[in-house]
Amino acid sequence: MKYFDLHCDTIGECYLQKQPLYRNHLHLDLLRGAEFSAWTQCFAIWIPDEMRGQQALEYFNAVYQTYLRECTQNKTLVTPCIENGDFIRAEQLGTCGAVLTVEGGAVLGGNLANIPYLSSCGVRMLTLTWNGTCEFGDGAMVMHPKGLTEFGRQAIPKLEQYRIVIDISHASEPLFYDVAEIASKPLAASHSNAKAICNHPRNLTNEQIQVIKESGGLIGLNFHPPFLKEDGIATVEDLIAHAEYFLSMGTQDILAIGSDFDGADLPQGIGGIEGIHSIYERFLQLGYSQTLINKIFYTNAQKFFVSL
């Protein structure tokens, strides 16, 4: 099977735990991922909420060096995907297409000049906030949140200019709608679920789903149990319930996977990337067409990035 994952925190954990990407005790490694016939993985560098200014950029740079080293040491297994054609080349080579992303707009340190720098590092997607407040504005867990700051309003078109996808997972609702008003290119929610199924601030309302759909964007199903089920005890069936709800809203061309491996807990029975096959098989058992399942697990995300 083919697999495209819009979000994992594995490279940050490789840095923090001094684990290699080839084989490790984390949710994901290259050895297990090699079982897919094609595999593209977005590797997010997460910026903790307490990091600001130069400290945030320095932390990015430290984890980025780990990313570069792992890509170099595993160059027969990894194809960094920076240009659109790289995604096709990775599939043809049968290697892991590695997409560098950042989780947390604090990485910019409130400086627009850092946007071209991120682009030069190969960053293809930026999650504007994490849970708290940063220079862009308020995240999903802020009480009485506000929308985009003036810096955020200036940054949106510049991110688009440098072909960095704007990711609104973790955004507060006011910030989400401010972004939607300004953005001229498709929006992604790389790892978010449906609020109608699980009423969590990190999940998307029906209106937000519609906005992302109309933008031609992407929504990645998140595996974290508290986003799947309100009691925080979830199985693959709960993940599929979110998929079914999204599909009922006509998202068959934008629904994808955003596992949150190594940044979240996992549903019962899923230990890591090796569990993707069983999720795929469960969709088949429930009567979903292979064409639709392939779109969710690979084709929708692949087409999105190739066409940017």
C-alpha positions in Angstrom: 0.0 0.0 0.0 0.9 3.7 -0.4 1.0 6.0 2.6 1.3 9.8 2.9 1.3 11.2 6.4 0.9 15.0 6.9 2.3 15.2 10.5 4.7 13.4 12.8 7.0 14.7 15.6 9.5 11.9 15.1 12.5 14.0 14.1 12.2 16.1 17.2 12.1 13.0 19.3 15.2 11.7 17.4 16.9 14.9 18.5 15.8 14.8 22.1 16.2 11.1 22.7 19.3 10.7 20.5 17.5 8.0 18.5 18.4 7.2 14.9 15.7 7.5 12.2 16.6 4.2 10.6 15.6 2.0 13.5 14.4 3.2 16.9 11.9 2.6 19.7 9.7 5.5 18.6 6.4 5.4 16.7 8.1 5.6 13.4 11.3 4.6 11.7 12.6 4.1 8.2 12.9 0.3 8.6 9.2 -0.1 9.4 8.2 2.5 6.8 10.0 0.7 4.1 7.2 -1.9 4.1 5.0 0.6 2.1 5.2 0.5 -1.7 5.3 4.3 -1.6 5.7 6.5 1.5 5.8 10.3 2.0 6.3 11.6 5.5 6.0 15.1 6.8 8.5 15.6 9.5 7.5 18.5 11.8 10.0 20.4 14.0 7.8 21.3 17.0 8.5 24.6 18.7 7.4 24.5 22.4 5.2 27.3 23.5 7.7 28.6 26.1 10.3 29.2 23.4 10.3 32.7 21.8 12.5 34.9 19.7 16.0 33.8 18.9 15.6 30.8 21.2 12.9 29.4 19.0 14.9 29.8 15.9 18.0 28.2 17.5 15.9 25.2 18.6 14.7 24.8 15.0 18.2 24.9 13.8 19.4 22.3 16.3 16.6 19.8 15.2 17.1 20.8 11.6 20.7 19.6 11.8 19.4 16.2 13.1 17.0 16.1 10.1 19.9 16.9 7.6 22.1 14.3 9.2 19.5 11.6 9.1 18.7 12.4 5.5 22.3 12.2 4.6 23.1 9.0 6.5 20.0 7.3 5.0 20.3 8.8 1.5 19.5 5.4 -0.2 16.2 5.3 1.8 15.2 9.0 1.9 14.4 11.6 -0.8 13.9 15.1 0.6 10.9 16.6 -1.0 11.4 20.3 -1.6 10.4 20.9 -5.2 7.1 19.6 -6.5 8.8 17.0 -8.7 10.6 15.5 -5.8 7.4 13.9 -4.6 7.1 12.0 -7.9 10.8 11.1 -7.8 10.5 9.7 -4.3 7.6 7.5 -5.4 9.5 6.3 -8.5 12.6 5.5 -6.4 10.6 3.7 -3.7 12.2 5.8 -1.0 10.7 7.8 1.9 9.7 11.2 0.6 10.7 13.4 3.5 8.9 16.7 3.8 10.2 19.2 6.3 7.5 21.2 8.2 7.4 23.3 11.4 4.8 23.2 14.1 4.6 26.6 15.7 4.9 30.0 14.1 7.1 31.1 17.0 10.0 29.8 14.9 10.0 33.1 13.0 10.7 35.1 16.2 8.3 37.8 14.9 10.7 38.5 12.0 9.4 38.2 8.4 13.0 37.8 7.2 13.0 34.3 8.7 10.4 33.2 6.2 12.8 33.0 3.2 15.3 31.3 5.6 12.8 28.6 6.4 12.1 28.2 2.7 15.9 27.9 2.0 15.9 25.0 4.6 13.3 23.2 2.6 10.3 23.9 4.9 7.1 23.2 3.0 4.4 23.7 5.7 4.1 25.9 8.8 1.5 25.2 11.6 0.9 28.9 12.6 0.4 28.3 16.3 0.7 25.5 18.9 -1.8 25.5 21.8 -0.9 28.8 23.3 -0.2 32.3 22.1 2.7 33.2 19.7 3.6 36.1 17.4 0.8 35.0 15.0 -1.9 35.0 17.6 -3.8 32.6 19.8 -3.9 28.8 19.6 -6.8 26.5 20.2 -6.3 26.1 24.0 -6.3 29.9 24.8 -9.2 31.1 26.8 -11.1 34.0 25.1 -8.8 33.9 22.1 -8.2 36.6 19.6 -7.3 36.3 15.9 -4.2 37.2 13.9 -1.8 39.8 15.1 -0.5 42.5 12.7 2.6 40.4 12.3 0.5 37.4 11.4 -1.4 39.4 8.8 1.9 40.4 7.2 3.3 36.9 7.4 0.4 35.1 5.6 1.1 36.5 2.1 4.8 36.1 2.5 4.5 32.4 3.5 2.4 31.9 0.4 5.0 33.8 -1.7 7.6 31.3 -0.6 5.3 28.3 -1.2 5.0 27.4 2.4 1.6 25.8 3.1 -0.3 27.4 5.8 -1.4 24.9 8.4 -4.2 25.9 10.8 -4.2 22.8 13.1 -3.9 24.1 16.6 -5.4 27.5 15.6 -8.1 29.2 17.6 -11.3 29.8 15.7 -10.8 33.6 15.5 -7.3 33.1 14.1 -8.6 30.4 11.7 -11.1 32.8 10.2 -8.7 35.7 10.0 -6.3 33.4 8.1 -9.1 32.2 5.8 -10.0 35.8 4.9 -6.4 36.7 4.0 -5.1 33.6 2.4 -5.2 33.2 -1.4 -3.9 29.6 -1.5 -5.3 26.3 -0.1 -5.2 25.8 3.7 -4.2 22.6 5.5 -5.3 21.2 8.8 -2.5 18.7 8.9 -3.7 16.8 12.0 -7.2 17.7 13.2 -10.5 15.8 13.6 -14.2 16.6 13.5 -15.7 18.6 16.5 -19.1 17.1 15.7 -17.8 13.7 16.7 -15.5 14.8 19.5 -16.1 18.2 21.0 -12.5 19.2 21.6 -11.0 22.7 21.0 -8.4 21.1 18.7 -11.0 19.8 16.3 -12.7 21.4 13.4 -16.3 22.7 13.2 -18.5 22.1 10.2 -17.9 25.6 9.1 -14.2 25.2 9.3 -14.3 22.0 7.3 -16.3 23.7 4.6 -13.8 26.6 4.4 -10.9 24.2 4.0 -12.8 22.3 1.4 -13.6 25.4 -0.6 -10.0 26.5 -0.5 -8.9 23.2 -2.1 -6.9 22.3 1.0 -6.2 19.2 3.1 -7.5 17.7 6.4 -5.3 15.0 8.0 -7.0 12.6 10.5 -5.2 12.8 13.9 -4.7 9.6 15.9 -4.6 11.2 19.4 -7.3 9.5 21.5 -8.6 12.7 23.2 -9.3 14.2 19.8 -11.1 11.0 18.7 -13.3 10.4 21.7 -14.2 12.6 24.6 -13.3 10.0 27.2 -9.9 9.7 25.7 -10.2 6.0 25.2 -10.2 5.3 21.5 -9.9 2.5 18.9 -9.5 2.4 15.2 -13.3 2.5 15.0 -13.3 6.0 16.5 -10.8 7.1 13.9 -13.0 5.7 11.2 -16.0 7.5 12.7 -14.2 10.8 12.1 -13.4 9.8 8.5 -17.0 8.9 7.9 -18.2 12.2 9.2 -15.7 14.2 7.1 -16.7 12.1 4.0 -20.4 12.9 4.7 -19.4 16.5 4.2 -18.0 15.8 0.8 -14.3 15.8 1.6 -13.4 12.7 -0.5 -10.8 14.8 -2.4 -9.2 16.5 0.6 -9.2 14.0 3.4 -5.8 12.5 4.3 -3.8 11.2 7.3 -2.0 13.3 9.9 -1.1 10.7 12.4 0.8 12.8 15.0 3.1 9.9 15.5 5.6 10.7 18.3 3.6 13.7 19.3 0.5 12.0 20.7 -0.8 8.8 22.3 -2.3 6.3 19.9 -5.6 4.4 19.7 -5.8 0.9 21.2 -4.1 -1.7 18.9 -1.9 0.8 17.1 1.6 0.8 18.3 3.2 2.9 15.5 3.5 3.2 11.8 3.3 -0.6 11.5 -0.3 -0.3 12.5 -1.3 1.7 9.4 -1.8 -1.5 7.4 -4.5 -2.7 9.9 -6.3 0.7 9.7 -6.3 0.4 5.9 -7.6 -3.1 6.1 -10.4 -2.0 8.4 -11.6 0.5 5.9 -11.7 -2.3 3.3 -13.6 -4.6 5.6 -16.2 -1.9 6.1 -16.8 -1.7 2.3 -15.0 1.4 1.3 -13.8 1.3 -2.2 -10.0 0.8 -2.7 -10.0 4.0 -4.8 -11.4 6.1 -2.0 -9.1 4.5 0.6 -6.1 5.1 -1.6 -7.1 8.8 -1.8 -7.3 9.1 1.9 -4.1 7.3 2.6 -2.0 8.7 -0.2 -3.4 10.3 -3.4 -5.1 13.3 -2.0 -2.0 14.6 -0.2 0.3 13.6 -3.1 -1.8 15.5 -5.6 -2.0 18.5 -3.3 1.8 18.9 -2.9 2.6 18.1 -6.5 0.2 20.8 -7.7 1.3 23.6 -5.4 
